[in-house]
Amino acid sequence: MKKAEVKELGSKELQERLDAAVAALDQMVINHSISPLDSPAKITHERRMIARMKTELRKRELNNK
């Protein structure tokens, strides 16, 4: 998902995707600690996507005040 796609989503849908991404990241980290992933860069990518989503949600929250 790119920044433009994140901005197009509604706040509720963005929050749902954020929750799913956090759960997926937690699972990836657990799986990586047991046996190495094929591409550990996926963890970094997922962390950055979560940060993008949180940033957009915070931006919307501040604009609504």
mmCIF file of the N, C-alpha and C atoms, coordinates in Angstrom:
data_MODEL
# 
_entry.id   MODEL 
# 
loop_
_atom_site.group_PDB 
_atom_site.id 
_atom_site.type_symbol 
_atom_site.label_atom_id 
_atom_site.label_alt_id 
_atom_site.label_comp_id 
_atom_site.label_asym_id 
_atom_site.label_entity_id 
_atom_site.label_seq_id 
_atom_site.pdbx_PDB_ins_code 
_atom_site.Cartn_x 
_atom_site.Cartn_y 
_atom_site.Cartn_z 
_atom_site.occupancy 
_atom_site.B_iso_or_equiv 
_atom_site.pdbx_formal_charge 
_atom_site.auth_seq_id 
_atom_site.auth_comp_id 
_atom_site.auth_asym_id 
_atom_site.auth_atom_id 
_atom_site.pdbx_PDB_model_num 
ATOM 1   N N  . MET A 1 1  ? 0.841   -1.165  0.000  1.00 0.00 ? 1  MET A N  1 
ATOM 2   C CA . MET A 1 1  ? 0.000   0.000   0.000  1.00 0.00 ? 1  MET A CA 1 
ATOM 3   C C  . MET A 1 1  ? 0.897   1.243   0.000  1.00 0.00 ? 1  MET A C  1 
ATOM 4   N N  . LYS A 1 2  ? 0.520   2.212   -0.810 1.00 0.00 ? 2  LYS A N  1 
ATOM 5   C CA . LYS A 1 2  ? 1.305   3.432   -0.921 1.00 0.00 ? 2  LYS A CA 1 
ATOM 6   C C  . LYS A 1 2  ? 0.638   4.550   -0.128 1.00 0.00 ? 2  LYS A C  1 
ATOM 7   N N  . LYS A 1 3  ? 1.361   5.670   0.016  1.00 0.00 ? 3  LYS A N  1 
ATOM 8   C CA . LYS A 1 3  ? 0.827   6.795   0.769  1.00 0.00 ? 3  LYS A CA 1 
ATOM 9   C C  . LYS A 1 3  ? -0.496  7.282   0.205  1.00 0.00 ? 3  LYS A C  1 
ATOM 10  N N  . ALA A 1 4  ? -0.605  7.326   -1.116 1.00 0.00 ? 4  ALA A N  1 
ATOM 11  C CA . ALA A 1 4  ? -1.838  7.791   -1.743 1.00 0.00 ? 4  ALA A CA 1 
ATOM 12  C C  . ALA A 1 4  ? -3.010  6.878   -1.394 1.00 0.00 ? 4  ALA A C  1 
ATOM 13  N N  . GLU A 1 5  ? -2.764  5.589   -1.336 1.00 0.00 ? 5  GLU A N  1 
ATOM 14  C CA . GLU A 1 5  ? -3.814  4.636   -0.992 1.00 0.00 ? 5  GLU A CA 1 
ATOM 15  C C  . GLU A 1 5  ? -4.246  4.806   0.456  1.00 0.00 ? 5  GLU A C  1 
ATOM 16  N N  . VAL A 1 6  ? -3.292  5.103   1.329  1.00 0.00 ? 6  VAL A N  1 
ATOM 17  C CA . VAL A 1 6  ? -3.597  5.308   2.745  1.00 0.00 ? 6  VAL A CA 1 
ATOM 18  C C  . VAL A 1 6  ? -4.484  6.535   2.901  1.00 0.00 ? 6  VAL A C  1 
ATOM 19  N N  . LYS A 1 7  ? -4.190  7.587   2.165  1.00 0.00 ? 7  LYS A N  1 
ATOM 20  C CA . LYS A 1 7  ? -4.962  8.829   2.268  1.00 0.00 ? 7  LYS A CA 1 
ATOM 21  C C  . LYS A 1 7  ? -6.379  8.671   1.745  1.00 0.00 ? 7  LYS A C  1 
ATOM 22  N N  . GLU A 1 8  ? -6.603  7.761   0.799  1.00 0.00 ? 8  GLU A N  1 
ATOM 23  C CA . GLU A 1 8  ? -7.924  7.567   0.208  1.00 0.00 ? 8  GLU A CA 1 
ATOM 24  C C  . GLU A 1 8  ? -8.876  6.811   1.122  1.00 0.00 ? 8  GLU A C  1 
ATOM 25  N N  . LEU A 1 9  ? -8.344  6.012   2.041  1.00 0.00 ? 9  LEU A N  1 
ATOM 26  C CA . LEU A 1 9  ? -9.187  5.201   2.912  1.00 0.00 ? 9  LEU A CA 1 
ATOM 27  C C  . LEU A 1 9  ? -9.916  6.069   3.935  1.00 0.00 ? 9  LEU A C  1 
ATOM 28  N N  . GLY A 1 10 ? -11.078 5.612   4.351  1.00 0.00 ? 10 GLY A N  1 
ATOM 29  C CA . GLY A 1 10 ? -11.803 6.280   5.420  1.00 0.00 ? 10 GLY A CA 1 
ATOM 30  C C  . GLY A 1 10 ? -11.133 5.980   6.753  1.00 0.00 ? 10 GLY A C  1 
ATOM 31  N N  . SER A 1 11 ? -11.411 6.780   7.737  1.00 0.00 ? 11 SER A N  1 
ATOM 32  C CA . SER A 1 11 ? -10.765 6.624   9.044  1.00 0.00 ? 11 SER A CA 1 
ATOM 33  C C  . SER A 1 11 ? -11.069 5.271   9.675  1.00 0.00 ? 11 SER A C  1 
ATOM 34  N N  . LYS A 1 12 ? -12.314 4.830   9.554  1.00 0.00 ? 12 LYS A N  1 
ATOM 35  C CA . LYS A 1 12 ? -12.694 3.554   10.167 1.00 0.00 ? 12 LYS A CA 1 
ATOM 36  C C  . LYS A 1 12 ? -11.968 2.391   9.482  1.00 0.00 ? 12 LYS A C  1 
ATOM 37  N N  . GLU A 1 13 ? -11.958 2.414   8.158  1.00 0.00 ? 13 GLU A N  1 
ATOM 38  C CA . GLU A 1 13 ? -11.285 1.343   7.415  1.00 0.00 ? 13 GLU A CA 1 
ATOM 39  C C  . GLU A 1 13 ? -9.778  1.370   7.660  1.00 0.00 ? 13 GLU A C  1 
ATOM 40  N N  . LEU A 1 14 ? -9.224  2.571   7.768  1.00 0.00 ? 14 LEU A N  1 
ATOM 41  C CA . LEU A 1 14 ? -7.792  2.709   8.038  1.00 0.00 ? 14 LEU A CA 1 
ATOM 42  C C  . LEU A 1 14 ? -7.456  2.123   9.404  1.00 0.00 ? 14 LEU A C  1 
ATOM 43  N N  . GLN A 1 15 ? -8.301  2.377   10.395 1.00 0.00 ? 15 GLN A N  1 
ATOM 44  C CA . GLN A 1 15 ? -8.079  1.829   11.737 1.00 0.00 ? 15 GLN A CA 1 
ATOM 45  C C  . GLN A 1 15 ? -8.154  0.309   11.714 1.00 0.00 ? 15 GLN A C  1 
ATOM 46  N N  . GLU A 1 16 ? -9.091  -0.243  10.949 1.00 0.00 ? 16 GLU A N  1 
ATOM 47  C CA . GLU A 1 16 ? -9.212  -1.700  10.849 1.00 0.00 ? 16 GLU A CA 1 
ATOM 48  C C  . GLU A 1 16 ? -7.968  -2.306  10.203 1.00 0.00 ? 16 GLU A C  1 
ATOM 49  N N  . ARG A 1 17 ? -7.495  -1.665  9.138  1.00 0.00 ? 17 ARG A N  1 
ATOM 50  C CA . ARG A 1 17 ? -6.292  -2.170  8.468  1.00 0.00 ? 17 ARG A CA 1 
ATOM 51  C C  . ARG A 1 17 ? -5.068  -2.036  9.374  1.00 0.00 ? 17 ARG A C  1 
ATOM 52  N N  . LEU A 1 18 ? -5.032  -0.970  10.169 1.00 0.00 ? 18 LEU A N  1 
ATOM 53  C CA . LEU A 1 18 ? -3.927  -0.781  11.108 1.00 0.00 ? 18 LEU A CA 1 
ATOM 54  C C  . LEU A 1 18 ? -3.905  -1.909  12.130 1.00 0.00 ? 18 LEU A C  1 
ATOM 55  N N  . ASP A 1 19 ? -5.068  -2.228  12.685 1.00 0.00 ? 19 ASP A N  1 
ATOM 56  C CA . ASP A 1 19 ? -5.144  -3.313  13.660 1.00 0.00 ? 19 ASP A CA 1 
ATOM 57  C C  . ASP A 1 19 ? -4.698  -4.644  13.051 1.00 0.00 ? 19 ASP A C  1 
ATOM 58  N N  . ALA A 1 20 ? -5.110  -4.903  11.815 1.00 0.00 ? 20 ALA A N  1 
ATOM 59  C CA . ALA A 1 20 ? -4.724  -6.135  11.138 1.00 0.00 ? 20 ALA A CA 1 
ATOM 60  C C  . ALA A 1 20 ? -3.220  -6.153  10.864 1.00 0.00 ? 20 ALA A C  1 
ATOM 61  N N  . ALA A 1 21 ? -2.664  -5.006  10.497 1.00 0.00 ? 21 ALA A N  1 
ATOM 62  C CA . ALA A 1 21 ? -1.228  -4.925  10.203 1.00 0.00 ? 21 ALA A CA 1 
ATOM 63  C C  . ALA A 1 21 ? -0.398  -5.144  11.463 1.00 0.00 ? 21 ALA A C  1 
ATOM 64  N N  . VAL A 1 22 ? -0.857  -4.608  12.577 1.00 0.00 ? 22 VAL A N  1 
ATOM 65  C CA . VAL A 1 22 ? -0.135  -4.796  13.843 1.00 0.00 ? 22 VAL A CA 1 
ATOM 66  C C  . VAL A 1 22 ? -0.150  -6.271  14.231 1.00 0.00 ? 22 VAL A C  1 
ATOM 67  N N  . ALA A 1 23 ? -1.292  -6.922  14.081 1.00 0.00 ? 23 ALA A N  1 
ATOM 68  C CA . ALA A 1 23 ? -1.381  -8.348  14.398 1.00 0.00 ? 23 ALA A CA 1 
ATOM 69  C C  . ALA A 1 23 ? -0.480  -9.164  13.472 1.00 0.00 ? 23 ALA A C  1 
ATOM 70  N N  . ALA A 1 24 ? -0.444  -8.805  12.186 1.00 0.00 ? 24 ALA A N  1 
ATOM 71  C CA . ALA A 1 24 ? 0.405   -9.519  11.231 1.00 0.00 ? 24 ALA A CA 1 
ATOM 72  C C  . ALA A 1 24 ? 1.884   -9.316  11.563 1.00 0.00 ? 24 ALA A C  1 
ATOM 73  N N  . LEU A 1 25 ? 2.246   -8.100  11.960 1.00 0.00 ? 25 LEU A N  1 
ATOM 74  C CA . LEU A 1 25 ? 3.642   -7.825  12.324 1.00 0.00 ? 25 LEU A CA 1 
ATOM 75  C C  . LEU A 1 25 ? 4.044   -8.635  13.547 1.00 0.00 ? 25 LEU A C  1 
ATOM 76  N N  . ASP A 1 26 ? 3.188   -8.672  14.563 1.00 0.00 ? 26 ASP A N  1 
ATOM 77  C CA . ASP A 1 26 ? 3.483   -9.457  15.755 1.00 0.00 ? 26 ASP A CA 1 
ATOM 78  C C  . ASP A 1 26 ? 3.708   -10.923 15.397 1.00 0.00 ? 26 ASP A C  1 
ATOM 79  N N  . GLN A 1 27 ? 2.849   -11.454 14.539 1.00 0.00 ? 27 GLN A N  1 
ATOM 80  C CA . GLN A 1 27 ? 2.971   -12.852 14.126 1.00 0.00 ? 27 GLN A CA 1 
ATOM 81  C C  . GLN A 1 27 ? 4.265   -13.079 13.340 1.00 0.00 ? 27 GLN A C  1 
ATOM 82  N N  . MET A 1 28 ? 4.613   -12.121 12.473 1.00 0.00 ? 28 MET A N  1 
ATOM 83  C CA . MET A 1 28 ? 5.853   -12.239 11.695 1.00 0.00 ? 28 MET A CA 1 
ATOM 84  C C  . MET A 1 28 ? 7.076   -12.265 12.600 1.00 0.00 ? 28 MET A C  1 
ATOM 85  N N  . VAL A 1 29 ? 7.077   -11.398 13.608 1.00 0.00 ? 29 VAL A N  1 
ATOM 86  C CA . VAL A 1 29 ? 8.216   -11.325 14.529 1.00 0.00 ? 29 VAL A CA 1 
ATOM 87  C C  . VAL A 1 29 ? 8.342   -12.625 15.309 1.00 0.00 ? 29 VAL A C  1 
ATOM 88  N N  . ILE A 1 30 ? 7.225   -13.168 15.754 1.00 0.00 ? 30 ILE A N  1 
ATOM 89  C CA . ILE A 1 30 ? 7.246   -14.444 16.481 1.00 0.00 ? 30 ILE A CA 1 
ATOM 90  C C  . ILE A 1 30 ? 7.764   -15.557 15.578 1.00 0.00 ? 30 ILE A C  1 
ATOM 91  N N  . ASN A 1 31 ? 7.250   -15.617 14.349 1.00 0.00 ? 31 ASN A N  1 
ATOM 92  C CA . ASN A 1 31 ? 7.699   -16.645 13.411 1.00 0.00 ? 31 ASN A CA 1 
ATOM 93  C C  . ASN A 1 31 ? 9.180   -16.480 13.080 1.00 0.00 ? 31 ASN A C  1 
ATOM 94  N N  . HIS A 1 32 ? 9.643   -15.249 12.982 1.00 0.00 ? 32 HIS A N  1 
ATOM 95  C CA . HIS A 1 32 ? 11.044  -14.995 12.652 1.00 0.00 ? 32 HIS A CA 1 
ATOM 96  C C  . HIS A 1 32 ? 11.960  -15.408 13.801 1.00 0.00 ? 32 HIS A C  1 
ATOM 97  N N  . SER A 1 33 ? 11.485  -15.289 15.029 1.00 0.00 ? 33 SER A N  1 
ATOM 98  C CA . SER A 1 33 ? 12.315  -15.695 16.156 1.00 0.00 ? 33 SER A CA 1 
ATOM 99  C C  . SER A 1 33 ? 12.442  -17.217 16.232 1.00 0.00 ? 33 SER A C  1 
ATOM 100 N N  . ILE A 1 34 ? 11.427  -17.934 15.756 1.00 0.00 ? 34 ILE A N  1 
ATOM 101 C CA . ILE A 1 34 ? 11.461  -19.401 15.780 1.00 0.00 ? 34 ILE A CA 1 
ATOM 102 C C  . ILE A 1 34 ? 12.291  -19.931 14.617 1.00 0.00 ? 34 ILE A C  1 
ATOM 103 N N  . SER A 1 35 ? 11.961  -19.488 13.424 1.00 0.00 ? 35 SER A N  1 
ATOM 104 C CA . SER A 1 35 ? 12.737  -19.874 12.251 1.00 0.00 ? 35 SER A CA 1 
ATOM 105 C C  . SER A 1 35 ? 12.809  -18.658 11.330 1.00 0.00 ? 35 SER A C  1 
ATOM 106 N N  . PRO A 1 36 ? 13.987  -18.368 10.800 1.00 0.00 ? 36 PRO A N  1 
ATOM 107 C CA . PRO A 1 36 ? 14.166  -17.143 10.000 1.00 0.00 ? 36 PRO A CA 1 
ATOM 108 C C  . PRO A 1 36 ? 13.214  -17.077 8.800  1.00 0.00 ? 36 PRO A C  1 
ATOM 109 N N  . LEU A 1 37 ? 12.722  -15.873 8.557  1.00 0.00 ? 37 LEU A N  1 
ATOM 110 C CA . LEU A 1 37 ? 11.868  -15.653 7.386  1.00 0.00 ? 37 LEU A CA 1 
ATOM 111 C C  . LEU A 1 37 ? 12.713  -15.666 6.123  1.00 0.00 ? 37 LEU A C  1 
ATOM 112 N N  . ASP A 1 38 ? 12.057  -15.891 4.992  1.00 0.00 ? 38 ASP A N  1 
ATOM 113 C CA . ASP A 1 38 ? 12.765  -15.854 3.713  1.00 0.00 ? 38 ASP A CA 1 
ATOM 114 C C  . ASP A 1 38 ? 13.327  -14.463 3.464  1.00 0.00 ? 38 ASP A C  1 
ATOM 115 N N  . SER A 1 39 ? 12.535  -13.455 3.810  1.00 0.00 ? 39 SER A N  1 
ATOM 116 C CA . SER A 1 39 ? 12.948  -12.079 3.590  1.00 0.00 ? 39 SER A CA 1 
ATOM 117 C C  . SER A 1 39 ? 12.678  -11.259 4.853  1.00 0.00 ? 39 SER A C  1 
ATOM 118 N N  . PRO A 1 40 ? 13.676  -11.069 5.701  1.00 0.00 ? 40 PRO A N  1 
ATOM 119 C CA . PRO A 1 40 ? 13.465  -10.291 6.921  1.00 0.00 ? 40 PRO A CA 1 
ATOM 120 C C  . PRO A 1 40 ? 13.111  -8.825  6.648  1.00 0.00 ? 40 PRO A C  1 
ATOM 121 N N  . ALA A 1 41 ? 13.321  -8.370  5.429  1.00 0.00 ? 41 ALA A N  1 
ATOM 122 C CA . ALA A 1 41 ? 12.967  -6.993  5.085  1.00 0.00 ? 41 ALA A CA 1 
ATOM 123 C C  . ALA A 1 41 ? 11.451  -6.789  5.133  1.00 0.00 ? 41 ALA A C  1 
ATOM 124 N N  . LYS A 1 42 ? 10.685  -7.870  5.094  1.00 0.00 ? 42 LYS A N  1 
ATOM 125 C CA . LYS A 1 42 ? 9.236   -7.768  5.198  1.00 0.00 ? 42 LYS A CA 1 
ATOM 126 C C  . LYS A 1 42 ? 8.834   -7.162  6.542  1.00 0.00 ? 42 LYS A C  1 
ATOM 127 N N  . ILE A 1 43 ? 9.580   -7.470  7.589  1.00 0.00 ? 43 ILE A N  1 
ATOM 128 C CA . ILE A 1 43 ? 9.296   -6.919  8.910  1.00 0.00 ? 43 ILE A CA 1 
ATOM 129 C C  . ILE A 1 43 ? 9.474   -5.406  8.885  1.00 0.00 ? 43 ILE A C  1 
ATOM 130 N N  . THR A 1 44 ? 10.558  -4.948  8.297  1.00 0.00 ? 44 THR A N  1 
ATOM 131 C CA . THR A 1 44 ? 10.816  -3.515  8.187  1.00 0.00 ? 44 THR A CA 1 
ATOM 132 C C  . THR A 1 44 ? 9.739   -2.831  7.365  1.00 0.00 ? 44 THR A C  1 
ATOM 133 N N  . HIS A 1 45 ? 9.366   -3.442  6.251  1.00 0.00 ? 45 HIS A N  1 
ATOM 134 C CA . HIS A 1 45 ? 8.322   -2.876  5.390  1.00 0.00 ? 45 HIS A CA 1 
ATOM 135 C C  . HIS A 1 45 ? 7.003   -2.753  6.155  1.00 0.00 ? 45 HIS A C  1 
ATOM 136 N N  . GLU A 1 46 ? 6.654   -3.777  6.885  1.00 0.00 ? 46 GLU A N  1 
ATOM 137 C CA . GLU A 1 46 ? 5.395   -3.774  7.635  1.00 0.00 ? 46 GLU A CA 1 
ATOM 138 C C  . GLU A 1 46 ? 5.415   -2.709  8.737  1.00 0.00 ? 46 GLU A C  1 
ATOM 139 N N  . ARG A 1 47 ? 6.552   -2.572  9.430  1.00 0.00 ? 47 ARG A N  1 
ATOM 140 C CA . ARG A 1 47 ? 6.684   -1.537  10.461 1.00 0.00 ? 47 ARG A CA 1 
ATOM 141 C C  . ARG A 1 47 ? 6.482   -0.149  9.879  1.00 0.00 ? 47 ARG A C  1 
ATOM 142 N N  . ARG A 1 48 ? 7.053   0.078   8.719  1.00 0.00 ? 48 ARG A N  1 
ATOM 143 C CA . ARG A 1 48 ? 6.933   1.398   8.084  1.00 0.00 ? 48 ARG A CA 1 
ATOM 144 C C  . ARG A 1 48 ? 5.500   1.655   7.615  1.00 0.00 ? 48 ARG A C  1 
ATOM 145 N N  . MET A 1 49 ? 4.811   0.628   7.132  1.00 0.00 ? 49 MET A N  1 
ATOM 146 C CA . MET A 1 49 ? 3.414   0.798   6.728  1.00 0.00 ? 49 MET A CA 1 
ATOM 147 C C  . MET A 1 49 ? 2.547   1.148   7.933  1.00 0.00 ? 49 MET A C  1 
ATOM 148 N N  . ILE A 1 50 ? 2.825   0.513   9.054  1.00 0.00 ? 50 ILE A N  1 
ATOM 149 C CA . ILE A 1 50 ? 2.085   0.817   10.277 1.00 0.00 ? 50 ILE A CA 1 
ATOM 150 C C  . ILE A 1 50 ? 2.323   2.269   10.674 1.00 0.00 ? 50 ILE A C  1 
ATOM 151 N N  . ALA A 1 51 ? 3.556   2.718   10.569 1.00 0.00 ? 51 ALA A N  1 
ATOM 152 C CA . ALA A 1 51 ? 3.877   4.107   10.893 1.00 0.00 ? 51 ALA A CA 1 
ATOM 153 C C  . ALA A 1 51 ? 3.151   5.070   9.964  1.00 0.00 ? 51 ALA A C  1 
ATOM 154 N N  . ARG A 1 52 ? 3.065   4.737   8.683  1.00 0.00 ? 52 ARG A N  1 
ATOM 155 C CA . ARG A 1 52 ? 2.344   5.589   7.728  1.00 0.00 ? 52 ARG A CA 1 
ATOM 156 C C  . ARG A 1 52 ? 0.864   5.697   8.096  1.00 0.00 ? 52 ARG A C  1 
ATOM 157 N N  . MET A 1 53 ? 0.279   4.554   8.455  1.00 0.00 ? 53 MET A N  1 
ATOM 158 C CA . MET A 1 53 ? -1.132  4.552   8.814  1.00 0.00 ? 53 MET A CA 1 
ATOM 159 C C  . MET A 1 53 ? -1.380  5.352   10.089 1.00 0.00 ? 53 MET A C  1 
ATOM 160 N N  . LYS A 1 54 ? -0.524  5.171   11.092 1.00 0.00 ? 54 LYS A N  1 
ATOM 161 C CA . LYS A 1 54 ? -0.675  5.916   12.338 1.00 0.00 ? 54 LYS A CA 1 
ATOM 162 C C  . LYS A 1 54 ? -0.499  7.409   12.111 1.00 0.00 ? 54 LYS A C  1 
ATOM 163 N N  . THR A 1 55 ? 0.432   7.774   11.248 1.00 0.00 ? 55 THR A N  1 
ATOM 164 C CA . THR A 1 55 ? 0.662   9.178   10.938 1.00 0.00 ? 55 THR A CA 1 
ATOM 165 C C  . THR A 1 55 ? -0.572  9.792   10.286 1.00 0.00 ? 55 THR A C  1 
ATOM 166 N N  . GLU A 1 56 ? -1.168  9.091   9.354  1.00 0.00 ? 56 GLU A N  1 
ATOM 167 C CA . GLU A 1 56 ? -2.355  9.605   8.676  1.00 0.00 ? 56 GLU A CA 1 
ATOM 168 C C  . GLU A 1 56 ? -3.522  9.736   9.646  1.00 0.00 ? 56 GLU A C  1 
ATOM 169 N N  . LEU A 1 57 ? -3.708  8.755   10.526 1.00 0.00 ? 57 LEU A N  1 
ATOM 170 C CA . LEU A 1 57 ? -4.787  8.840   11.512 1.00 0.00 ? 57 LEU A CA 1 
ATOM 171 C C  . LEU A 1 57 ? -4.578  10.025  12.454 1.00 0.00 ? 57 LEU A C  1 
ATOM 172 N N  . ARG A 1 58 ? -3.356  10.234  12.880 1.00 0.00 ? 58 ARG A N  1 
ATOM 173 C CA . ARG A 1 58 ? -3.057  11.353  13.781 1.00 0.00 ? 58 ARG A CA 1 
ATOM 174 C C  . ARG A 1 58 ? -3.276  12.689  13.072 1.00 0.00 ? 58 ARG A C  1 
ATOM 175 N N  . LYS A 1 59 ? -2.888  12.756  11.814 1.00 0.00 ? 59 LYS A N  1 
ATOM 176 C CA . LYS A 1 59 ? -3.084  13.967  11.018 1.00 0.00 ? 59 LYS A CA 1 
ATOM 177 C C  . LYS A 1 59 ? -4.564  14.303  10.919 1.00 0.00 ? 59 LYS A C  1 
ATOM 178 N N  . ARG A 1 60 ? -5.387  13.296  10.676 1.00 0.00 ? 60 ARG A N  1 
ATOM 179 C CA . ARG A 1 60 ? -6.829  13.510  10.586 1.00 0.00 ? 60 ARG A CA 1 
ATOM 180 C C  . ARG A 1 60 ? -7.403  13.948  11.937 1.00 0.00 ? 60 ARG A C  1 
ATOM 181 N N  . GLU A 1 61 ? -6.892  13.359  13.004 1.00 0.00 ? 61 GLU A N  1 
ATOM 182 C CA . GLU A 1 61 ? -7.366  13.711  14.343 1.00 0.00 ? 61 GLU A CA 1 
ATOM 183 C C  . GLU A 1 61 ? -7.056  15.179  14.655 1.00 0.00 ? 61 GLU A C  1 
ATOM 184 N N  . LEU A 1 62 ? -5.872  15.634  14.302 1.00 0.00 ? 62 LEU A N  1 
ATOM 185 C CA . LEU A 1 62 ? -5.492  17.013  14.571 1.00 0.00 ? 62 LEU A CA 1 
ATOM 186 C C  . LEU A 1 62 ? -6.249  17.997  13.693 1.00 0.00 ? 62 LEU A C  1 
ATOM 187 N N  . ASN A 1 63 ? -6.572  17.603  12.469 1.00 0.00 ? 63 ASN A N  1 
ATOM 188 C CA . ASN A 1 63 ? -7.311  18.490  11.567 1.00 0.00 ? 63 ASN A CA 1 
ATOM 189 C C  . ASN A 1 63 ? -8.767  18.650  11.991 1.00 0.00 ? 63 ASN A C  1 
ATOM 190 N N  . ASN A 1 64 ? -9.306  17.668  12.688 1.00 0.00 ? 64 ASN A N  1 
ATOM 191 C CA . ASN A 1 64 ? -10.705 17.728  13.112 1.00 0.00 ? 64 ASN A CA 1 
ATOM 192 C C  . ASN A 1 64 ? -10.912 18.551  14.376 1.00 0.00 ? 64 ASN A C  1 
ATOM 193 N N  . LYS A 1 65 ? -9.853  18.896  15.071 1.00 0.00 ? 65 LYS A N  1 
ATOM 194 C CA . LYS A 1 65 ? -9.998  19.663  16.315 1.00 0.00 ? 65 LYS A CA 1 
ATOM 195 C C  . LYS A 1 65 ? -10.169 21.117  16.039 1.00 0.00 ? 65 LYS A C  1 
# 
